[in-house]
């Protein structure tokens, strides 16, 4: 049981790392302001929103697993 929780926690940790690294930066500079309309048109903001939601889900699941594993130990 504890080993299965550790495996799921490892998967969640890798998911948090991957989703955070795949998100674009908040300060894109001048090039971000110029190409902002193209990104909205091409759906880049939709991908960033999905990655933000996925990172929130992964981090919440990671915290719940960490607390539950602490109580089980």
Buried (B, 14 or more C-beta within 10 A) or exposed (E): EEEEBEEBBEBBBEBBEEBBEEBEEEEEEEEEEEBEEEBEEEEBEEBBEEBEEBBEBBBEBBEEBBEEBEEEE
